[in-house]
Amino acid sequence: MLDELEDDDLNIPAHIREARMAEFKKATERLNEMKQSQHGDYNEILEEKQFLDTTIAEERCIVHFFHPDFRRCAIMDGHLKNLAQKHFESRFIKINAEKAKFFVTKLKVYVLPTVLCFKKGVVVDRLIGFDDLGNTDDFTTGVLENHLSKSGC
């Protein structure tokens, strides 16, 4: 890609070409940082401290409070896993509600699945159950994607 940029830019002044190269390198570094912080993956957070650290550190974070034995939580998992791979700019995680009693109480998680959208550590949207997704188990990933996009996550 770098070679293509250099070949295509032969007629462009050097200072503009150098600015483009610097911008490209900066974007590549940011992409590598995001890969290292597991963007593009959908992982389970095992400790409450890790939950707090992740939601505060990330620009946009989508958190699924789940229970391993609930069928609707498994449905939500599948959709969120697809979205995590598609929307690299947001961090997607899940946390077992039984193991995060403090945050379940603090964030008033009463129904599972619950998906919370965080921006810079602040909850900006809350999806409780499947009510806002058509109240059906066979909603599409696109419906969930549209809901999450409205909150900017």
Accessible surface in RSA format (square Angstrom, percent):
REM  Atomic radii and reference values for relative SASA: ProtOr
REM  Chains: A
REM  Algorithm: Lee & Richards
REM  Probe-radius: 1.40
REM  Slices: 20
REM RES _ NUM      All-atoms   Total-Side   Main-Chain    Non-polar    All polar
REM                ABS   REL    ABS   REL    ABS   REL    ABS   REL    ABS   REL
RES MET A   1   164.04  85.0 123.01  81.4  41.04  97.7  90.71  77.1  73.33  97.2
RES LEU A   2    71.61  39.9  69.44  49.7   2.17   5.5  69.44  48.8   2.17   5.8
RES ASP A   3   105.78  74.1 104.08 103.6   1.70   4.0  30.22  71.1  75.56  75.4
RES GLU A   4   118.54  68.1 117.19  88.7   1.35   3.2  39.15  75.7  79.39  64.8
RES LEU A   5    49.39  27.5  48.86  35.0   0.52   1.3  49.27  34.6   0.11   0.3
RES GLU A   6    81.11  46.6  79.42  60.1   1.70   4.0  22.22  43.0  58.90  48.1
RES ASP A   7    96.09  67.3  86.06  85.7  10.04  23.7  22.38  52.7  73.71  73.5
RES ASP A   8   113.02  79.2  84.36  84.0  28.66  67.8  26.15  61.6  86.86  86.6
RES ASP A   9     5.45   3.8   5.45   5.4   0.00   0.0   0.00   0.0   5.45   5.4
RES LEU A  10   137.49  76.6 113.01  80.9  24.48  61.5 113.26  79.5  24.24  65.2
RES ASN A  11   150.01 103.4 117.44 113.5  32.57  78.4  36.26  87.3 113.75 109.9
RES ILE A  12    42.71  24.3  37.82  28.2   4.89  11.8  39.02  28.1   3.69  10.0
RES PRO A  13    71.34  52.0  58.08  52.9  13.26  48.2  70.66  58.3   0.68   4.2
RES ALA A  14    51.98  47.8  45.25  69.8   6.73  15.3  45.29  63.8   6.69  17.7
RES HIS A  15   129.07  70.5 119.23  82.9   9.84  25.2  89.57  92.3  39.49  46.0
RES ILE A  16    71.54  40.7  69.74  52.0   1.80   4.3  71.46  51.5   0.08   0.2
RES ARG A  17    62.15  26.1  62.15  31.7   0.00   0.0   7.34  10.0  54.81  33.2
RES GLU A  18   115.26  66.2 109.83  83.1   5.43  12.9  41.95  81.2  73.30  59.8
RES ALA A  19    62.15  57.1  48.93  75.5  13.22  30.1  57.69  81.2   4.46  11.8
RES ARG A  20   109.34  45.9 104.32  53.2   5.02  12.0  33.90  46.3  75.44  45.7
RES MET A  21    24.39  12.6  24.39  16.1   0.00   0.0  23.88  20.3   0.50   0.7
RES ALA A  22    61.64  56.7  51.45  79.4  10.19  23.2  56.75  79.9   4.89  13.0
RES GLU A  23   126.97  72.9 121.01  91.6   5.95  14.2  41.10  79.5  85.86  70.1
RES PHE A  24    52.22  26.1  47.18  29.2   5.04  13.1  51.81  31.4   0.41   1.2
RES LYS A  25   111.40  54.3 109.69  67.3   1.70   4.1  56.26  50.6  55.14  58.7
RES LYS A  26   153.99  75.1 150.75  92.5   3.24   7.7  95.20  85.7  58.79  62.6
RES ALA A  27    60.40  55.5  48.33  74.6  12.06  27.4  55.32  77.9   5.08  13.5
RES THR A  28    55.47  39.5  52.52  53.2   2.95   7.0  49.93  67.1   5.53   8.4
RES GLU A  29   107.51  61.7 105.04  79.5   2.47   5.9  36.34  70.3  71.17  58.1
RES ARG A  30   120.52  50.6 118.98  60.7   1.54   3.7  51.19  70.0  69.33  42.0
RES LEU A  31    78.91  43.9  77.68  55.6   1.24   3.1  78.65  55.2   0.26   0.7
RES ASN A  32    70.76  48.8  69.66  67.3   1.11   2.7  19.50  46.9  51.26  49.5
RES GLU A  33    98.00  56.3  92.02  69.6   5.98  14.2  35.02  67.7  62.98  51.4
RES MET A  34    17.25   8.9  16.55  11.0   0.70   1.7   6.99   5.9  10.26  13.6
RES LYS A  35   122.63  59.8 106.62  65.4  16.02  38.1  58.87  53.0  63.76  67.9
RES GLN A  36   154.18  86.2 121.96  89.1  32.22  76.7  47.28 100.6 106.90  81.1
RES SER A  37    42.49  35.9  33.04  44.1   9.45  21.8  38.01  80.9   4.48   6.3
RES GLN A  38    79.04  44.2  78.64  57.5   0.40   1.0  14.72  31.3  64.33  48.8
RES HIS A  39    10.54   5.8   4.47   3.1   6.07  15.5   2.95   3.0   7.59   8.8
RES GLY A  40    12.77  15.8   0.00   N/A  12.77  15.8   6.47  17.8   6.30  14.1
RES ASP A  41    71.27  49.9  67.08  66.8   4.20   9.9  11.18  26.3  60.09  59.9
RES TYR A  42    31.66  14.8   7.43   4.2  24.23  63.0   7.43   5.6  24.23  29.9
RES ASN A  43    41.81  28.8  38.27  37.0   3.54   8.5  16.75  40.3  25.07  24.2
RES GLU A  44    63.35  36.4  43.54  32.9  19.81  47.2  11.04  21.4  52.31  42.7
RES ILE A  45     2.96   1.7   1.44   1.1   1.53   3.7   1.44   1.0   1.53   4.1
RES LEU A  46   118.87  66.2 102.28  73.2  16.58  41.7 103.76  72.9  15.11  40.7
RES GLU A  47   112.28  64.5 107.50  81.3   4.78  11.4  36.09  69.8  76.19  62.2
RES GLU A  48    52.32  30.0  46.77  35.4   5.55  13.2  16.59  32.1  35.73  29.2
RES LYS A  49   140.50  68.5 132.52  81.3   7.98  19.0 109.43  98.5  31.07  33.1
RES GLN A  50    77.90  43.6  74.43  54.4   3.47   8.3  24.40  51.9  53.50  40.6
RES PHE A  51     2.43   1.2   2.43   1.5   0.00   0.0   2.43   1.5   0.00   0.0
RES LEU A  52    78.47  43.7  78.47  56.1   0.00   0.0  78.47  55.1   0.00   0.0
RES ASP A  53    68.48  48.0  62.92  62.6   5.56  13.1  29.43  69.3  39.05  38.9
RES THR A  54    14.05  10.0   9.24   9.4   4.82  11.5   5.01   6.7   9.04  13.7
RES THR A  55     2.92   2.1   2.88   2.9   0.04   0.1   0.00   0.0   2.92   4.4
RES ILE A  56   104.38  59.4  92.55  68.9  11.83  28.5  92.55  66.6  11.83  32.1
RES ALA A  57    84.45  77.7  45.35  70.0  39.10  88.9  54.70  77.0  29.75  78.8
RES GLU A  58    19.83  11.4  18.00  13.6   1.83   4.3   1.73   3.3  18.10  14.8
RES GLU A  59    75.85  43.5  68.55  51.9   7.30  17.4  24.78  47.9  51.07  41.7
RES ARG A  60    58.59  24.6  58.01  29.6   0.58   1.4   2.15   2.9  56.44  34.2
RES CYS A  61     0.11   0.1   0.11   0.1   0.00   0.0   0.11   0.3   0.00   0.0
RES ILE A  62     0.81   0.5   0.54   0.4   0.28   0.7   0.54   0.4   0.28   0.7
RES VAL A  63     0.00   0.0   0.00   0.0   0.00   0.0   0.00   0.0   0.00   0.0
RES HIS A  64     0.00   0.0   0.00   0.0   0.00   0.0   0.00   0.0   0.00   0.0
RES PHE A  65     0.00   0.0   0.00   0.0   0.00   0.0   0.00   0.0   0.00   0.0
RES PHE A  66    12.00   6.0  12.00   7.4   0.00   0.0  12.00   7.3   0.00   0.0
RES HIS A  67    26.14  14.3  25.34  17.6   0.80   2.0  15.96  16.5  10.18  11.8
RES PRO A  68    84.89  61.9  51.12  46.6  33.77 122.7  56.99  47.1  27.90 173.4
RES ASP A  69   121.23  84.9  87.59  87.2  33.65  79.6  29.99  70.6  91.24  91.0
RES PHE A  70    92.82  46.4  87.30  54.1   5.52  14.4  91.25  55.3   1.58   4.5
RES ARG A  71   157.40  66.1 144.39  73.6  13.01  31.0  81.01 110.7  76.39  46.3
RES ARG A  72    75.55  31.7  74.17  37.8   1.38   3.3  26.77  36.6  48.78  29.6
RES CYS A  73     1.53   1.2   1.53   1.7   0.00   0.0   1.53   3.9   0.00   0.0
RES ALA A  74    64.44  59.3  51.04  78.8  13.40  30.5  54.25  76.4  10.20  27.0
RES ILE A  75    42.20  24.0  32.80  24.4   9.40  22.7  40.35  29.1   1.85   5.0
RES MET A  76     0.39   0.2   0.39   0.3   0.00   0.0   0.39   0.3   0.00   0.0
RES ASP A  77    27.48  19.2  26.80  26.7   0.69   1.6  14.08  33.1  13.40  13.4
RES GLY A  78    37.97  46.8   0.00   N/A  37.97  46.8  36.05  98.9   1.92   4.3
RES HIS A  79    27.56  15.1  26.71  18.6   0.85   2.2  18.92  19.5   8.64  10.0
RES LEU A  80     0.21   0.1   0.21   0.2   0.00   0.0   0.21   0.1   0.00   0.0
RES LYS A  81   114.56  55.9 114.49  70.2   0.07   0.2  57.80  52.0  56.76  60.5
RES ASN A  82    80.96  55.8  75.11  72.6   5.85  14.1  15.47  37.2  65.49  63.3
RES LEU A  83     2.43   1.4   2.43   1.7   0.00   0.0   2.43   1.7   0.00   0.0
RES ALA A  84     0.25   0.2   0.25   0.4   0.00   0.0   0.25   0.4   0.00   0.0
RES GLN A  85   114.92  64.3  90.05  65.8  24.87  59.2  31.07  66.1  83.85  63.6
RES LYS A  86   135.13  65.9 103.64  63.6  31.49  75.0  78.06  70.3  57.08  60.8
RES HIS A  87    48.99  26.8  48.99  34.1   0.00   0.0  40.22  41.5   8.77  10.2
RES PHE A  88    51.37  25.7  50.91  31.5   0.46   1.2  50.91  30.9   0.46   1.3
RES GLU A  89    73.30  42.1  68.58  51.9   4.72  11.2  35.29  68.3  38.01  31.0
RES SER A  90     0.05   0.0   0.00   0.0   0.05   0.1   0.00   0.0   0.05   0.1
RES ARG A  91    15.12   6.3  15.09   7.7   0.03   0.1   0.03   0.0  15.09   9.1
RES PHE A  92     4.50   2.3   4.03   2.5   0.47   1.2   4.03   2.4   0.47   1.4
RES ILE A  93     0.14   0.1   0.00   0.0   0.14   0.3   0.00   0.0   0.14   0.4
RES LYS A  94    39.57  19.3  39.57  24.3   0.00   0.0   8.18   7.4  31.39  33.4
RES ILE A  95     3.14   1.8   3.14   2.3   0.00   0.0   3.14   2.3   0.00   0.0
RES ASN A  96     9.90   6.8   9.75   9.4   0.15   0.4   1.07   2.6   8.82   8.5
RES ALA A  97    12.21  11.2   8.49  13.1   3.72   8.5   8.73  12.3   3.48   9.2
RES GLU A  98    94.66  54.3  83.95  63.5  10.71  25.5  28.22  54.6  66.44  54.2
RES LYS A  99   132.98  64.9 107.11  65.7  25.87  61.6  71.01  63.9  61.97  66.0
RES ALA A 100     0.00   0.0   0.00   0.0   0.00   0.0   0.00   0.0   0.00   0.0
RES LYS A 101   140.46  68.5 136.77  83.9   3.69   8.8 102.59  92.3  37.88  40.3
RES PHE A 102   121.69  60.9 111.54  69.1  10.15  26.4 118.54  71.9   3.15   9.0
RES PHE A 103    18.62   9.3  18.62  11.5   0.00   0.0  18.62  11.3   0.00   0.0
RES VAL A 104    30.62  20.1  30.26  27.4   0.36   0.9  30.26  26.3   0.36   1.0
RES THR A 105   103.96  73.9  91.42  92.7  12.54  29.9  72.23  97.0  31.73  48.0
RES LYS A 106   136.84  66.8 114.92  70.5  21.91  52.2  64.40  58.0  72.43  77.2
RES LEU A 107    28.65  16.0  26.11  18.7   2.54   6.4  28.65  20.1   0.00   0.0
RES LYS A 108   129.54  63.2 123.84  76.0   5.70  13.6  66.72  60.1  62.83  66.9
RES VAL A 109     8.89   5.8   1.11   1.0   7.78  18.7   1.77   1.5   7.12  19.3
RES TYR A 110   177.41  82.8 138.45  78.8  38.97 101.4 117.93  88.6  59.49  73.3
RES VAL A 111    73.19  48.2  68.94  62.4   4.24  10.2  72.82  63.3   0.37   1.0
RES LEU A 112    41.24  23.0  20.68  14.8  20.55  51.7  20.68  14.5  20.55  55.3
RES PRO A 113     0.65   0.5   0.36   0.3   0.29   1.0   0.36   0.3   0.29   1.8
RES THR A 114     1.06   0.8   1.06   1.1   0.00   0.0   0.39   0.5   0.67   1.0
RES VAL A 115     0.22   0.1   0.11   0.1   0.12   0.3   0.11   0.1   0.12   0.3
RES LEU A 116     0.00   0.0   0.00   0.0   0.00   0.0   0.00   0.0   0.00   0.0
RES CYS A 117     1.31   1.0   1.31   1.5   0.00   0.0   0.00   0.0   1.31   1.4
RES PHE A 118     8.66   4.3   8.54   5.3   0.12   0.3   8.54   5.2   0.12   0.3
RES LYS A 119    74.41  36.3  71.02  43.6   3.39   8.1  29.53  26.6  44.88  47.8
RES LYS A 120   139.90  68.3 123.23  75.6  16.67  39.7  67.89  61.1  72.01  76.7
RES GLY A 121    26.92  33.2   0.00   N/A  26.92  33.2   3.21   8.8  23.70  53.1
RES VAL A 122    95.74  63.0  92.80  84.0   2.94   7.1  95.74  83.2   0.00   0.0
RES VAL A 123    46.45  30.6  25.20  22.8  21.25  51.2  25.20  21.9  21.25  57.6
RES VAL A 124    66.10  43.5  31.55  28.6  34.55  83.2  39.59  34.4  26.50  71.9
RES ASP A 125    31.39  22.0  25.08  25.0   6.31  14.9   9.00  21.2  22.40  22.3
RES ARG A 126    79.86  33.5  65.85  33.6  14.01  33.4  31.55  43.1  48.30  29.3
RES LEU A 127     1.76   1.0   1.11   0.8   0.65   1.6   1.11   0.8   0.65   1.8
RES ILE A 128    72.37  41.2  68.76  51.2   3.61   8.7  68.76  49.5   3.61   9.8
RES GLY A 129     7.54   9.3   0.00   N/A   7.54   9.3   7.47  20.5   0.07   0.2
RES PHE A 130     0.70   0.4   0.00   0.0   0.70   1.8   0.00   0.0   0.70   2.0
RES ASP A 131    99.10  69.4  80.87  80.5  18.22  43.1  25.12  59.1  73.98  73.8
RES ASP A 132    89.17  62.5  62.92  62.6  26.25  62.1  14.59  34.3  74.59  74.4
RES LEU A 133     3.68   2.0   0.00   0.0   3.68   9.2   1.02   0.7   2.66   7.1
RES GLY A 134    59.09  72.9   0.00   N/A  59.09  72.9  35.97  98.7  23.11  51.8
RES ASN A 135    95.44  65.8  77.06  74.5  18.38  44.3  17.33  41.7  78.11  75.5
RES THR A 136    54.21  38.6  50.07  50.8   4.14   9.9  37.04  49.8  17.17  26.0
RES ASP A 137    41.30  28.9  31.50  31.3   9.80  23.2  22.42  52.8  18.87  18.8
RES ASP A 138   116.85  81.9  91.87  91.4  24.98  59.1  45.20 106.4  71.65  71.5
RES PHE A 139    13.17   6.6   1.38   0.9  11.79  30.7   7.57   4.6   5.60  16.0
RES THR A 140    84.69  60.2  79.66  80.8   5.04  12.0  77.28 103.8   7.41  11.2
RES THR A 141    34.06  24.2  30.17  30.6   3.89   9.3  22.68  30.5  11.38  17.2
RES GLY A 142    31.46  38.8   0.00   N/A  31.46  38.8  26.24  72.0   5.22  11.7
RES VAL A 143    60.77  40.0  57.49  52.0   3.28   7.9  58.81  51.1   1.96   5.3
RES LEU A 144     0.00   0.0   0.00   0.0   0.00   0.0   0.00   0.0   0.00   0.0
RES GLU A 145    34.64  19.9  32.96  24.9   1.68   4.0  13.92  26.9  20.73  16.9
RES ASN A 146    91.41  63.0  91.13  88.1   0.28   0.7  16.31  39.3  75.10  72.6
RES HIS A 147    32.39  17.7  30.04  20.9   2.35   6.0  22.06  22.7  10.33  12.0
RES LEU A 148     7.59   4.2   7.59   5.4   0.00   0.0   7.59   5.3   0.00   0.0
RES SER A 149    69.46  58.7  48.96  65.3  20.50  47.2  40.95  87.2  28.51  39.9
RES LYS A 150   177.04  86.4 136.67  83.9  40.37  96.1  90.14  81.1  86.90  92.6
RES SER A 151    22.70  19.2   4.13   5.5  18.57  42.8  16.07  34.2   6.62   9.3
RES GLY A 152    34.84  43.0   0.00   N/A  34.84  43.0  27.12  74.4   7.72  17.3
RES CYS A 153    17.79  13.5   0.00   0.0  17.79  41.8  12.62  32.0   5.18   5.6
END  Absolute sums over single chains surface
CHAIN  1 A     9235.5       7854.0       1381.4       5069.6       4165.9
END  Absolute sums over all chains
TOTAL          9235.5       7854.0       1381.4       5069.6       4165.9
